[in-house]
Structure formats: C-alpha cells, structure tokens
Amino acid sequence: MIHRMIVPLLLVAVLAAGTAGGATRPAKQKQITAAAVTTKAPEPVPVNILSIIPAQGEPNTTVTLSGSGFTAGTTAYLGNTEIPARVVATDVLSFEIPRLQPGLYALFVKRGDGITSRTYNFSVLPPKPVVESMYPETVDMCSPGGERSVTITGRNFQAESRVLFNGAVVKSSFGSSQTLSFTVPPVQAGLHQIQVKNAEDTVTTPVTLVVRGTPEIFGVVRGESSVNYYNLVIEGRNFQPGATLSIEESGLQLGLNAGGGKRLRAGATGERDMLIYVDCSRLVYQRYPVDPTDKDLRLQVINPGGETSSVVQVSAP
C-alpha cells in the first residue's frame, strides 16, 4: 500500500518542475528585445581654404578663395575686419579688399554656424597711383607760365604725391585723389616722361608729354629806323637761340638782291644785315636796303634742330 502512494507523488513533482522550467524561457527573450540602441550625432562639415588668388593685393582688388564647406552665411576676415563675401559655389568664395592700411593681416573665413577656417597670412599692399589722362598733352616750348600748367587725372593720388618730370621731382599741387597739377619747367623741345610717385614709393607707368619746338611766325612789323637801315620785328613763338632766318625777295625793280635769297643766323657776325635773337617770341631782322623801293619779302624761321616755320610774306624796302 505504501509503495503505491509513492509513485503518484513522484509524477506530480516531475510535472510541477516541468511547468516551472517552461515559464522562465519567455522572460529571458523579453529582456534581450528591450535593450536600447544609442545613435551618435553627425559632426559639422569643416571649412577649408585650399588656395588664395592673389596671395596679396591692394584695396579694391578681388580675392578668390577655393576650398570646401562654404555656405551662404560665410564671411571673410582680414584681421578684425569682417568683409562681405560672395559664395560663387560650395568650393569658391570671393571678396574685395577694403581700404586698409598696408601691412600683413590674418586671413580666415567664418561660416554662419560659427565654424572658422585655418588662418593664413595676407599682405595688403599700398594702392598704386595710376595716370589715366593728362591735359594738355602738348606744350609749346615758348608758352608763358599760365599756358604751361598741366593737369593729371587718375586715381590713388595722395597729398604727399610727387610729380616726376624725366625722373626729377617738380613742384606740383594736390587737387584730390583723382587730380594733380604741375607747371612744365623750361626744357628743350621733344618727348618728356611724366610719372606720379606716392609716399610708399609706388610709381605710375610713365606717360609722354610733348614739348613742341616748331617755330611759328605770328606777324612782322616795321620797327626802329636809321639813316641806312631799319628793323623788321618778327613776332611768334618757339624761336631758339641760333635760329636762322631765310629771306627771299623779289620786286619790279631789279637790284643786287632782286630775285635772290639768303640766310642769316642769329648772333652771326661778318655780314651787313643782322638777325638779333631777343627771346623765344621775338627776332629782329636789321636790314640795310639797297634802295627804298618796297619789295615782296618771303621770310621763314629755321631752328637749330631743323624745325621750320611756315613762310610769311611782307612788303618792305
């Protein structure tokens, strides 16, 4: 009897243990499924400058930066000066150098999110003066003072700017950053170089000023007379010391000089007739006529360099 009761008890114990073991298996699967997965936020795209063209420049020069990470809110800096920039593409940005004192500056760019690039050295050069025009471009060698004033038009002129005439400083007047004026000094006829030099030793490209030496006769008048000679005063401009007067005469009455011609050089001696050089605007022809009859005289002035005036005709003994 006792043996029969033990067997059912063992079966109940085995079934209870199996039920308990089956209940624990789903609990472990739920713990694995509930484990959380953490995601890392993406890092911001860096701002890089790969090239700077040009690597130096004067104010108003456009600088182009090539690199990466540029956006619409990206600005450039030269030192502490923020400069509006234009994003041409995601890898190209440009800006204009503002008017800054010449020197070495730290160049970098800053994006709208506050990310900045590396810093690079950038040289701001002094603005180079430029001559665009000059008026007048031609001055007569014999022009009076008021007609020898020349105005230079250009840009980047300074109060300290100097005008160089064939490399030498001449007195000049500062009008504005666009104008300077000077007076042409007494010089020989020909081509002369004009430049503007700023305080930082920046110099313009030379431009040419023409000093014209071609003689011109404005008129011939009868001057002082004596018993056997009279003066013909030749007025004009650009007469030079050592000038020559060419005289051709003709008349109804034949004489020793009828139909003939001769040349007189100013300052020459040994001839009865004389040519006297007074200044660049006046010559005096001292003439000893053979007879008092009026003749047609054709006069022409020739400078030592070969420049000739037009021929004028006068009637005189």
Backbone torsions as a table, in degrees:
resi	resn	phi	psi	omega
1	MET	NA	-47.2	177.7
2	ILE	-60.0	-40.1	-178.0
3	HIS	-63.0	-39.3	-179.5
4	ARG	-67.1	-30.4	-178.0
5	MET	-76.9	-29.2	-177.7
6	ILE	-67.9	-38.9	-175.0
7	VAL	-63.8	-47.3	178.4
8	PRO	-62.1	-35.5	179.4
9	LEU	-63.6	-38.5	179.5
10	LEU	-66.3	-37.7	178.9
11	LEU	-65.3	-41.2	177.7
12	VAL	-61.6	-42.0	-179.1
13	ALA	-63.1	-41.5	-179.3
14	VAL	-66.1	-42.8	179.3
15	LEU	-63.4	-40.0	178.3
16	ALA	-62.6	-40.7	-179.8
17	ALA	-66.4	-39.5	179.1
18	GLY	-64.6	-40.7	179.5
19	THR	-62.8	-41.8	179.3
20	ALA	-64.5	-41.4	179.9
21	GLY	-66.2	-36.9	178.6
22	GLY	-68.4	-27.5	-179.7
23	ALA	-73.6	-26.6	-176.9
24	THR	-81.3	-20.9	-174.4
25	ARG	-67.9	-45.2	178.3
26	PRO	-66.2	-29.6	179.8
27	ALA	-61.6	-39.7	179.4
28	LYS	-66.3	-37.8	179.4
29	GLN	-64.5	-36.7	178.4
30	LYS	-64.9	-37.5	-179.9
31	GLN	-64.0	-39.8	-179.4
32	ILE	-67.9	-40.6	-177.7
33	THR	-67.8	-32.0	-176.1
34	ALA	-80.5	-3.5	-177.6
35	ALA	-64.3	129.8	-176.9
36	ALA	-80.5	144.8	175.9
37	VAL	-109.7	120.7	-178.7
38	THR	-93.8	137.7	177.8
39	THR	-110.6	140.9	-178.5
40	LYS	-91.8	133.1	-179.9
41	ALA	-67.1	142.4	-179.3
42	PRO	-68.7	143.6	179.3
43	GLU	-78.6	146.4	-179.2
44	PRO	-65.1	148.2	178.3
45	VAL	-69.5	129.5	-179.6
46	PRO	-71.6	160.8	175.2
47	VAL	-104.5	122.9	-177.1
48	ASN	-125.8	141.4	171.7
49	ILE	-110.5	121.1	-178.6
50	LEU	-102.4	-29.3	178.1
51	SER	-150.2	150.2	179.4
52	ILE	-129.1	117.2	-178.2
53	ILE	-130.4	118.7	-6.2
54	PRO	-79.2	168.0	-178.2
55	ALA	-82.4	-6.7	175.4
56	GLN	-156.4	160.6	-179.0
57	GLY	-177.7	167.2	178.2
58	GLU	-96.5	165.4	179.2
59	PRO	-51.0	146.1	-178.4
60	ASN	77.3	0.4	174.8
61	THR	-78.4	137.6	177.0
62	THR	-85.0	128.6	178.8
63	VAL	-110.7	133.2	179.7
64	THR	-112.6	127.2	178.3
65	LEU	-109.2	131.8	173.0
66	SER	-110.9	138.4	-178.5
67	GLY	-178.9	-138.4	-179.8
68	SER	-154.0	159.2	176.7
69	GLY	82.9	12.5	179.6
70	PHE	-77.9	141.6	175.3
71	THR	-133.0	175.9	-177.0
72	ALA	-60.9	-23.9	-178.7
73	GLY	-94.0	11.9	-177.0
74	THR	-81.0	133.5	176.9
75	THR	-125.2	158.5	178.5
76	ALA	-103.6	155.1	177.9
77	TYR	-131.8	136.8	166.5
78	LEU	-118.0	103.9	-171.8
79	GLY	64.8	-127.6	179.7
80	ASN	-92.9	1.9	-176.8
81	THR	-90.3	118.4	176.7
82	GLU	-83.8	134.4	-174.2
83	ILE	-123.2	125.6	174.9
84	PRO	-57.0	135.2	-178.4
85	ALA	-123.9	157.0	177.9
86	ARG	-116.5	121.1	178.4
87	VAL	-84.5	107.9	179.7
88	VAL	-76.4	-38.7	177.2
89	ALA	-156.0	176.4	-179.3
90	THR	-64.0	-16.4	-179.6
91	ASP	-118.8	8.1	-179.6
92	VAL	-136.5	131.3	178.9
93	LEU	-137.6	143.3	-179.9
94	SER	-135.7	154.0	176.5
95	PHE	-154.7	163.2	177.1
96	GLU	-104.8	136.8	179.3
97	ILE	-67.8	123.3	178.3
98	PRO	-75.5	173.6	178.6
99	ARG	-74.8	101.1	179.9
100	LEU	-122.9	158.9	174.3
101	GLN	-65.1	141.4	178.5
102	PRO	-58.2	143.8	178.8
103	GLY	157.2	-174.1	-179.3
104	LEU	-98.1	128.9	-177.0
105	TYR	-125.3	154.0	173.5
106	ALA	-85.3	120.6	180.0
107	LEU	-104.9	127.9	173.1
108	PHE	-154.1	168.4	177.5
109	VAL	-122.1	152.6	-178.3
110	LYS	-131.6	128.2	180.0
111	ARG	-85.8	165.7	-178.0
112	GLY	-61.4	-26.8	179.5
113	ASP	-85.3	6.8	176.9
114	GLY	92.9	-6.8	179.6
115	ILE	-74.4	132.1	-179.6
116	THR	-116.2	158.3	177.8
117	SER	-88.0	178.0	170.3
118	ARG	-65.5	162.4	-179.2
119	THR	-100.0	137.4	179.7
120	TYR	-127.5	152.6	177.4
121	ASN	-79.9	136.6	178.6
122	PHE	-139.4	129.3	-178.6
123	SER	-96.7	123.7	171.8
124	VAL	-92.6	118.3	-175.9
125	LEU	-88.9	154.4	174.4
126	PRO	-65.8	142.9	-179.5
127	PRO	-64.8	128.5	-179.5
128	LYS	-81.3	132.0	177.9
129	PRO	-68.6	149.4	-178.8
130	VAL	-134.1	129.4	174.0
131	VAL	-96.1	122.8	-179.5
132	GLU	-101.8	-32.7	179.0
133	SER	-159.4	167.6	-179.1
134	MET	-146.9	134.6	-179.6
135	TYR	-138.8	128.4	-6.2
136	PRO	-77.4	163.9	177.6
137	GLU	-91.4	-11.9	-179.8
138	THR	-131.6	132.6	178.8
139	VAL	-129.3	135.9	176.6
140	ASP	-73.7	142.6	-179.6
141	MET	-57.8	-31.5	-175.7
142	CYS	-101.5	13.8	-179.3
143	SER	-64.9	141.8	175.1
144	PRO	-69.6	172.3	-174.0
145	GLY	-52.9	-45.4	-177.5
146	GLY	-64.6	-26.0	-178.7
147	GLU	-92.5	2.6	-178.9
148	ARG	-102.1	4.9	179.8
149	SER	-81.0	131.1	-178.3
150	VAL	-122.5	134.5	177.4
151	THR	-106.2	128.1	177.7
152	ILE	-102.3	129.5	177.3
153	THR	-113.6	136.0	-179.8
154	GLY	-174.1	-138.0	179.1
155	ARG	-153.9	161.8	177.9
156	ASN	65.9	28.1	174.2
157	PHE	-79.5	150.9	-179.0
158	GLN	-123.4	163.2	176.1
159	ALA	-61.5	-25.7	-179.5
160	GLU	-91.4	1.4	-177.7
161	SER	-63.1	148.0	179.2
162	ARG	-125.4	144.3	176.2
163	VAL	-94.7	129.5	177.7
164	LEU	-103.9	125.3	177.3
165	PHE	-110.1	108.5	-172.9
166	ASN	53.5	37.5	176.4
167	GLY	90.0	-10.9	-178.9
168	ALA	-105.0	142.7	-179.2
169	VAL	-71.8	131.4	173.4
170	VAL	-119.0	158.8	-179.1
171	LYS	-64.0	133.2	-178.9
172	SER	-140.9	166.0	179.7
173	SER	-124.0	133.2	178.7
174	PHE	-86.7	123.7	176.9
175	GLY	-97.5	-51.3	178.8
176	SER	-164.3	-175.9	177.2
177	SER	-67.2	-8.4	179.1
178	GLN	-112.5	-9.0	-176.2
179	THR	-138.6	141.5	170.8
180	LEU	-137.6	155.7	175.7
181	SER	-138.2	153.8	178.3
182	PHE	-153.0	166.3	178.4
183	THR	-109.4	129.8	-178.9
184	VAL	-67.1	124.3	179.3
185	PRO	-72.7	167.2	176.4
186	PRO	-66.9	114.3	-179.3
187	VAL	-141.0	166.9	177.3
188	GLN	-72.6	159.1	177.5
189	ALA	-64.8	150.3	178.8
190	GLY	140.9	-165.4	-179.8
191	LEU	-95.6	134.8	-178.6
192	HIS	-131.5	144.6	-176.7
193	GLN	-95.2	133.7	178.7
194	ILE	-118.0	133.4	176.0
195	GLN	-139.3	159.6	173.2
196	VAL	-116.9	132.7	-178.5
197	LYS	-120.2	126.5	177.6
198	ASN	-89.5	172.2	-175.6
199	ALA	-61.8	-29.6	-178.2
200	GLU	-84.7	14.2	-179.9
201	ASP	70.1	16.2	171.6
202	THR	-81.0	134.9	-172.5
203	VAL	-127.8	143.4	178.6
204	THR	-74.8	164.3	169.9
205	THR	-68.2	138.1	-178.1
206	PRO	-62.4	142.2	170.0
207	VAL	-119.0	159.2	-171.4
208	THR	-104.0	130.5	171.5
209	LEU	-109.7	132.3	179.6
210	VAL	-98.5	122.1	171.0
211	VAL	-101.2	111.4	-173.0
212	ARG	-85.2	131.3	-179.5
213	GLY	-115.7	12.4	-179.4
214	THR	-70.5	123.5	-179.1
215	PRO	-70.5	147.5	177.0
216	GLU	-133.3	137.0	176.2
217	ILE	-102.7	119.8	178.6
218	PHE	-88.8	-33.6	-177.8
219	GLY	-175.5	162.0	178.2
220	VAL	-130.7	125.6	-178.7
221	VAL	-126.3	153.0	177.7
222	ARG	-76.6	130.6	-178.2
223	GLY	-112.2	-143.7	-176.6
224	GLU	-60.6	142.9	178.8
225	SER	-123.0	153.0	174.7
226	SER	-131.8	-170.6	-176.4
227	VAL	-63.2	-44.9	-174.0
228	ASN	-119.0	8.6	177.3
229	TYR	-151.4	166.9	172.8
230	TYR	-146.9	165.3	-179.2
231	ASN	-107.1	138.1	167.4
232	LEU	-108.4	118.2	-178.9
233	VAL	-93.1	118.9	-179.2
234	ILE	-100.9	115.4	-178.8
235	GLU	-107.1	140.9	-179.3
236	GLY	179.8	-139.5	177.2
237	ARG	-156.0	163.0	178.9
238	ASN	65.3	27.4	171.2
239	PHE	-77.5	137.8	-177.8
240	GLN	-115.7	151.9	174.6
241	PRO	-56.3	137.8	-177.9
242	GLY	85.6	8.1	178.1
243	ALA	-64.1	156.3	179.9
244	THR	-115.9	139.2	175.4
245	LEU	-106.9	122.7	175.8
246	SER	-95.3	127.2	-177.6
247	ILE	-122.2	125.6	170.7
248	GLU	-124.0	133.1	-177.8
249	GLU	-133.1	152.1	177.7
250	SER	-148.6	158.6	-179.3
251	GLY	-166.7	171.0	178.6
252	LEU	-71.6	-34.2	-179.6
253	GLN	-95.6	132.0	179.8
254	LEU	-80.0	140.8	175.7
255	GLY	-144.5	-168.8	-179.1
256	LEU	-61.1	-32.9	-176.9
257	ASN	-104.4	6.7	-175.9
258	ALA	-62.4	127.8	179.2
259	GLY	70.8	1.7	-177.0
260	GLY	-95.9	178.9	178.6
261	GLY	-148.7	155.0	177.5
262	LYS	-153.2	168.9	179.1
263	ARG	-128.3	136.9	177.6
264	LEU	-121.1	130.2	177.4
265	ARG	-100.6	135.5	-178.5
266	ALA	-60.6	130.0	178.8
267	GLY	88.9	-8.9	-179.5
268	ALA	-74.1	148.1	179.4
269	THR	-120.1	169.3	177.2
270	GLY	100.9	-6.7	177.4
271	GLU	-117.0	155.4	-179.5
272	ARG	-70.6	-54.5	173.8
273	ASP	-67.5	148.3	-176.6
274	MET	-136.2	151.4	171.8
275	LEU	-117.9	121.7	-176.9
276	ILE	-109.7	125.3	176.7
277	TYR	-87.3	118.8	179.2
278	VAL	-94.2	-58.1	174.1
279	ASP	-160.5	-171.6	-173.8
280	CYS	-68.9	-8.7	-179.5
281	SER	-114.3	3.5	-176.0
282	ARG	-151.0	133.1	170.8
283	LEU	-125.6	148.5	177.6
284	VAL	-119.9	120.7	177.1
285	TYR	-98.7	108.6	179.2
286	GLN	-89.7	110.8	-168.8
287	ARG	-114.7	133.2	175.7
288	TYR	-108.4	96.7	-174.9
289	PRO	-74.9	150.3	177.1
290	VAL	-74.5	-37.7	177.4
291	ASP	-144.9	163.2	-175.6
292	PRO	-79.9	3.9	-177.3
293	THR	-73.9	134.9	178.2
294	ASP	-65.7	141.2	177.5
295	LYS	-130.6	160.6	173.7
296	ASP	-86.4	115.8	179.3
297	LEU	-105.7	132.3	175.7
298	ARG	-109.8	117.9	-173.6
299	LEU	-115.7	142.2	177.2
300	GLN	-146.8	135.2	179.0
301	VAL	-99.8	134.6	179.6
302	ILE	-124.1	119.5	178.9
303	ASN	-78.0	161.4	-179.1
304	PRO	-56.5	-28.9	179.6
305	GLY	-80.2	-1.6	179.2
306	GLY	98.9	-7.3	179.0
307	GLU	-68.7	137.5	-175.9
308	THR	-122.3	147.9	174.3
309	SER	-86.0	171.2	171.2
310	SER	-72.7	162.9	-178.5
311	VAL	-88.4	131.3	175.6
312	VAL	-116.0	151.8	-178.7
313	GLN	-119.0	133.0	178.3
314	VAL	-133.5	159.3	174.3
315	SER	-109.4	124.4	-178.3
316	ALA	-160.1	159.5	177.9
317	PRO	-62.1	NA	NA
